[in-house]
């Protein structure tokens, strides 16, 4: 099954702050097409590949290098490429977000001066690119400010690309402490949990490949002070499959059912787990509940509480096997934070099991605006739980890396946004939390460049998630109740993983109904234990937060589970029949079919006559039925009167759980009684008399 991830990332909103630690992210800078001109018809795209130095000091020149590409269907005339800049730093994070998103109206055109010009191609044909290199001389010396972000604009014809020059002249501030947490979770790929086969194996190969999204994420952050927050699915591979067939008959039969694709997938996941664990010593590691469940879905449906408890326990078990790992962090995918929400999550986790809840600063509401100070400590909710609000501006800016292969533009946005945050309260020690989006898919070099560029800035000191949690005595109060949804400020990219709930209440009911049927039938299937575990794993994964980013992918997996439930509910069935019963007492025969690919064992057949004139003297022994076969069940019965009697036939597992399809057979009872023998005697006498008469006639003849 091919991946159904949606590569398109929506962009919307703007910065945030810490309740405990706060998190900030900047959106990627976009190219701005001109009105309907030859250039815009030609679809000119400006790509900035490098901007150095990332932070200019003293008399350093800032050099911008990139390419101009024609992605349209017409040739373009681009006589020159220019670099413009303003000498005054942008004021405030909203201004930074607007400029980063390509909105230039906030900077007066008169304040933009052209500092360098490069010759463009006389004509740029479709698909062609042209490189350029432009210089902003003595960038930091152009402003008297101690620090700030100068707006830069690269223009090619009628197309512009906005970015920033971060300048640093003097230390007139308290450094910002920045901690970074990165979720390492699976993609919303339905093929990962479909039935074993070539499609599923291909999905796992892609997911765990050296150049796959997960390994790129790990490679990009391996030498940075980043906390990895794992979905323990990655650290809990299936058990190794024996190379030789077991001698035990039952185990041997199960071994025979394992195909080559399942063997390869198991080996692949075990190898990935081993390699991943080799990366962990000395790192800050958090382990989420198994499958990274969507806490909003669990909180909305009490029927999911027991399943969540099992997922939490599995996560704790994985964390116990990793020295220094913690499993007491809750990270709701929707990012919502509120006093009532933290209390509900604390109750869900259980007493003493929750240390911190991570959420979006945008969830704090209008009273917690960009103008408010970042307190530097997290809020302590009830039971001593730290509430950490990540900075949306800095966090969500990393989504721009998907269209910024070098990371140069994103690096400059992070620097500019952090400078604007610094300028809000330069004399106040503050901590910011960056939470990389769950859906982040970036080249390792680009992500590393962006994060290291920010963390190496002179106004930043590197922090740690554990410290932010431990040092959270109090801070910005949480709203009493969560908002309906996050309201990001303008210009900040929206994280698809915070979009609307994927596992709705009706879908959760579908999961429960299908599992009930599957669990019951697994009690009689020849491969019952394996089948039950397989679909239980699918149900666990359906609770995952990742489906918010691709609801269509969830529908595929849910449909497969629903179909499995329907099959389990209908594959073993009683055949409706009309049966003639010519006896006072005898054996009643009913037929049960099995349409599964595996045999079923010990199926209990229960018959209930719906009229007192027909009785069953005992119930039949449990029956075994082969794959795609039928079995006849014989039951001792007694007919007390003539007539048609409906007999209900039901099927149960040895544990007494109802399975399959019941039916009612119609029994036409013809009890013999004493009259039957009189009739037989009369017929016999008549036959004897007829024989005697015939023999006399023959003698006379």
Secondary structure, 3 states (H helix, E strand, C coil): CCCCCCCCCCEEECCCCECCCECCECCCCCEECCCCCHHHHHCEEEEEEEEECCEECCCCCEEEEEEEEECCCCCECCCEEEEEECCCCCCCHHHHHHHHCCCCCCCCHHHCEEEEEEECCCCECCCCEEEEEEEECCCHHHCCCCEEEEEEEEEECCEEEEEEEEEECCCCCCCEEEEEEEEECCCCCHHHHCCCCHHHHHHHHHHHCCCCHHHHHHHHHCCCCEEEEEEHHHHCCCCCCCCCCCCCHHHHHHHHCCCHHHHHHHHHHHHHHHHHHHHHCCCCEEEECCCCECHHHHHHCHHHHHHHHHHHHHHHHHHHCCCCCECCEEECCCCCCCHHHHHHHHHHHCCCCCCEEEEEHHHHCCCCCCCCCCCCCCEECHHHCEEEEECHHHHHHHHHHHHCCCCHHHHHHHHHHHHHHHHHCCCCCEEEEEEECCCCCCCHHHHHHHHHHHHCCCCEEECCHHHHHHCCCCCCCCCCCCCCCCCCCCCEECCHHHCCCCCCHHHHHHHHHHHHHHHHHHCCECCHHHHHHHHHHHHHHHCEHHHHHCHHHHHHHHHHHHHHHHHHHHCEEECCCEEEECCCEEEEEEEEEECCCCCEEEEEEEEEECCCCEEECCCCCCEEECCCEEEEEEEEEEECCCEEEEEEEEEECCCCCEEEEEEEEEEEECCCHHHHHHHHHHHHHHHHHHHHHHHHHHHHC
